[in-house]
Amino acid sequence: MALSDRCVMHTYGRIPLAPVRGAGARLWDAEGREYLDFVAGIAVCSLGHCHPAVVQAVCEQAGRLMHVSNLYYIEPQAELAALLVENSCGDRVFFCNSGAEANEAAIKLARKYGKLHGGAEKIEIVTALKSFHGRTLAAITATGQPRYQKGFEPLPGGFKYVPFNDLAAMEEAVGPQTCAVLLEPVQGEGGVHPAAPEYLAGVRELCRRHGALLIFDEVQCGLGRTGRFLAYQHYGVEPDVFTLAKALGGGFPIGAMVAREEVAAVFKPGDHASTFGGNPLACAAGLAAMKYTLEHGVVENAARVGAYMKERLAEMAGRYPFIREVRGLGLLLGMELDADGNRVVAACRERGLLLNCVDGHILRFIPPLVITTGDVDAALAVLAEVLAEIE
């Protein structure tokens, strides 16, 4: 901790915890203390920590070939792309290293598509307030939360923001200059807000009417997190482009942008690239993680255990008047409090439960998708103790 405080840039408000080992939904710190982890690396470790399938794939690939230029054909990259295409509405995949990079790629693709199909002025992108799309300059500009943008002005132009789930506001914002609408089907960092079905259907129609692309940011809500492989599958609304990261590598960094054939076709060699994107090691991890997710009931477990957990949290809300609302889909759940959420997180950590708080008063539950109802019972028993103390 002292070494980090001295040598690492202070871009994080670090919690006084130094994990050294993980297995499944458990973490152990340097003193050997065990924690039940309902943060999962912020929705990254969807199969839990150090899942054997991912560990084996990484070890085998590391001994064979870690990196090679994207100027060449990369077998695990092709296989992972095919798996994503076969299980989605997309036709082609661009690989990168993170969710922010995936959204940057989507923004560039949308701008080029708009200009080619609608003229030089068709460059505007509409996003939602309380959204989160990453930390690069274009991604924080797309993010509808001024606190992430403060101090980094001037921001790139061509972005508009509207309230989430407000179709009338979206209708007013989208016009001839709009090249894309970028939305999270379930807002994660903004406080766990699922889109209303009629909202996404209405936005889809608006985009069709104005020749704009519909882009879904599924970096956090995708890949089984909501109880469907991709969150848009809850809604019966297919995007033109969607972005992935977090769970894609089972704990290893990798991101992806997936697009329909017609849209993907506007990118030509040299238009976009990533030195490390789609490298053999990351794609081997992603292939192992996604195969296990699809073939071993992980998505179904997220739906079943997520429904159980949401019901239990709703029961808890009935007992404590300072719980405003419980919301979410699958194992992306939020509990909004009339209380200091960070205080709750700290008290739970002292009792061996790791939770996450967003916006100061919303508990965000993003555990591994392989957790059991027994894990949920153990976690909520700790949470109930802490909430009782607050009451």
N, C-alpha and C positions, 0 to 999 in steps of 0.2 A: 504493500500500500504506500509506504514512504517513497519507494523508488518511482512508482507511478506518479505520485504527487509532485515529485521533483523533475521528472523527465518527459512525461506525457502531457500534451496540450490539454488544457482544462476546458474541453468542449462538452463534458458530461458532468452533471452533479452526481458524483459517484456515491453509491450505497456502501456502507462499511461491511462488505462481504466479499470474500475471495474464494470462489468455487475452484476446486482442483480436480473433481471427478464427477461424472454423471452417468446414470444408467436409468433408462426408462423415464419415469416422471420424478426421479429423485436426483438431488444434487448433494454433494458433500463439500464442506469448506476445508480450509487448511488445518483447522483444529479437529476435523473429523465429525463435525456436527452435520446431521442429516436434515434436508429440507424437502418438502413436497412442492414441486415446481409448477405453478399455474401461470407462469409467464412464458416458458419454453423459448427463451431467446427472443422474445417479442414475436411469437407465432412462427418461428423458424423451425424449431425442432419438433415437427409434427408427428414424427414416429418416436419421440422421446430422445433422450441423450444417448449417443453412441449406439444407435440401432445396429445389430449384427449384420444385416444385409448391406447397409451403407458402409460400415467399417470394412467389411470384406471387399466390397467393390473398390473403395478408395485404396486399400492396401495393394490389391492386385494391380490396379491401374498405375499406381505410383511406381511399382516395380517394373512396369512395362513401358509407359510413355506418359510423362506429366504434361508436356506442352509442345505444341507445334503450331506454326503459323496457320491462320485461316486461308492462306493462299493455297493450302492443300486440303484434300478431303479427309475428314475426321470421322471415323466409324461411330464412336459413341454419340457424337453430335448428331449424326444422321438418324440414329436409332431413337434418340430422345425426341428429336423433332417429329419423327413419324408417330411416336406414341402420343404426343400432345395434339397433333393434327387428327389422329384417329379418335380422340376422345373430346373433340371440341368442334366448333363451327369454323375454325381457322383452316387455312391451306398452307401457309408458310411461316417459318419461325426465324427470328433474328435473336441470337444469344448474346448476352452481356454479363455483367457481374453483380447487378443490384437492381432493386426496384426503381430507384431514381434514374438509372441509365435506361431501363426499359421504357420509362415514361418520356425521357428525352428523345429516344428513338421514335416513339409514337408521335410526339409533337412534330419532329422533323418530317416524318412520313406524311402526317396530316397537312402540313404546310405545303409540301411539294405536290401532294394530290390535289389540294385546293387550287393551287395556281395552274396546274395542268388542265383541270376540268372546269375552272370557273374564272380564271383570269388573275392578274397580279394582285388585285385587292382582296381576294378570297383567302385571308390568312388568320382570321379571328378565331380564337378558341374560347368556348364558354365552359366554366367550371362552377362548382358549388361552394358556397360558404361552408366552413367547417371541414372542408376536404383536406386531405394530405396526400401529396404526390412525390415527395422526396426533397433532398437538400441541395441539389445542384441549382444553378441560378434560374434556369427555365422551370425546373420542377417546383421551386419555392414560389415562383411567380404564378404557376398554375394552382398552387395551394391557396385555398381561400381562407387563410388565417394570417392576419397582418403581423402577429408576433414572430412568425418565422421569417418574415421579410425585412423586419426592422434592422436598419444599419447596413443593408446590402443594396440600397438604391444607388443609381437608377436601375430599375428592373426592366427586363425586355418588354416591349409593347405587344399589343394584340391579344390581351386576355380580358375577359369579362367574368364577373362573379354574380351568381344569383342564389337565393335561398334554396336549400335542398328540399326536395319533395314539394316544390311549389311550381306546378306546371304553367300557371299563368305568367309567372315571372320568367320562366324559360321561354315561353312563346314570345314575350316582349323582347328578349335578348337575342334570340336566334334570327338571323336575316341573311341577305344575299352575300355578305362578307364573311359569314361563318363557315370555316372549313371543318370544324369538329366541335363536338360536345364531349367533354372528358368527365366521367363520373365513377365513383366507387359504388357498386351495388349495395354494399354495406359500408358506411363510413366507420373506420376503425379508430384512428388517432383523434378524430373529431368528437368521439364520445359514444361510439357504437350505435349508429343510426341506420337501420335498414331502409332501403327505398320502398316506397309503396308500389305495388304491382301496376296500378293505373298510371303512375308517374313515369316509370321506365317505358311502358307501352306508348305513352304520349310523346316522350322524348324521341323514341324510335321513329314515330310518324313525322315529327317535326324535322328530324334529320333527313328523312327521305324526301320530304317536300322541298327542302332548301338545298339538297345536294351536298349535305354535310356528313362527315363521318361520325359514327357513334363509337366512342372509345370507352371501354370499361377498364378501370384500374383494379385488378384482382390480386394485387401484390400481397395484401393481407387476407382478404376474404376468399381467395381462390384455393384450389387444390385440396378440397375436402373439408376445409375449415367450417363451412356453414351446413354441412350435411349433404351437400351435392359436390361432385368433383369441381365444378365451377359455379360460382354464386349466381351467375346470370341464368343458370338452368332452373332456378326456382321460379323465374318470372316468365319463361317462354319468350324472351326477347333476346335476339342474337346481335351482338355488336359487330362492327366491321373490323375492329382492332381490339385486342385486350392484352394486358401486361401482367406478368407473373414474376415472382422472386421468392423471398422468404422460405416457404416450405419446399420449394422446388428441388433443392439440393440435400434435403434431409439434415441440414446443419452446415453444409458446405456452401460457400457463396456462389450463386448463379442467378441470373435474371433472364427473362425472355419477353420479346414482343411477338405476338401472333396476329396475323392479318389474313383477310380474304385474298384470294388470288389477284383480283382486279386491283386491289389497293396495294398489295405487296409489289406489284409489277412496276410501280413508279420509281422504286429504288433500283438504281443501276450500279454496276461495280464502281466503287469510289465514292458513292453518295454517303455511305455511313459505314462505320467499322468499329471494332473493339479488339485490341491486341490480345487480351486474355479471354474475351468472350467466347464461350463454347469450347474451351480447352478440354482435352481428353479427360483430365482428372475431374473437373467439375461436372462434365456430362456423364461420366461413369457414376458419380454420386447421385446425380439427378435421375438417371435411368433406374438405378437400384431403388431409390426412394419412391419414385412414381409407380414402378411395377409393383412394389409391395403395397403401396396405397390402394391401387386398383384391384389387386388380386387377393388381398387378405382381409377384406371387410372393414378397412379403416374408415372409409367414407360413411358406411352404414353405422359404424360405432360412434362416429361424431354426431350423427343425427340422433341416434338412440340415447346416448349418454348426455348429449346437449339438451335434449328435451327434458330428461330427468333433472338435470341441473337447473334448468330454467324454472321448472315447477318448484323445486326446493327453494330457489332464491325468491320466487313469488310468495311462497309461504312465509319466508323470513320477512319479506316486505310487509306482510299483514301484521307482523308482531312489532315492528319498529316504525313509528310514524315519521322518522327522519329519512326513511328510504323513499325517494320520490317515485322511482320507476325502475323496473327490470325489463330489458329489451335485448334483442339480438336474434341470431339464427345459429343453430348448431352449437359449436363450441367457440363462437365469437359472441360473448355475452357482456352486457354492461349493467351495472347497478348504480344509479344516480342517487347521490346522498345530499341531504341538507346538513353536511358535516364535512370535516377535513378528511378527505380521502387518503392523503399522505400519512396522516396519523394512524389510520386503519392499517395501511400497508406496513408501516414500521412495527406496529404492535403484533401483527400476524407474523412478520419475519422473526420476531423474538420468540414466537411459539413454533417456529419451524415451517411456516407456510409462506411461499413467495407469491405475491400478487403485484399487480400493476395499477397505477392510477393515472388517468388522463384528465386534463383541465382542472386539476385540483380537487375534484369532488366526484369523479366517476370511476368506480372500480371496473377495470377491464379484465375479463377472464379469458385467457387464450392458452389453455393448457395443451399438452400433447394430445393428439387425436386418438391415441391408444389408451387413454385413461379409462378407468373402470368406475362403476357407480360407487364402489368402495372407496376409491380415491376421492370422489366427490363428497361422500359422506364425511371422510376425514377432514377435508379442506373446510367444509361448511361448519363442522363442529368447532374448529378454531375460529372461523369468522364470527360465529354466533357468540362465542366468549367475548371477543373484542367488541362487537356491537353492543352487547349487554353492558360492558364497562362504560361505553360512550353514553348509553342511555342513562 
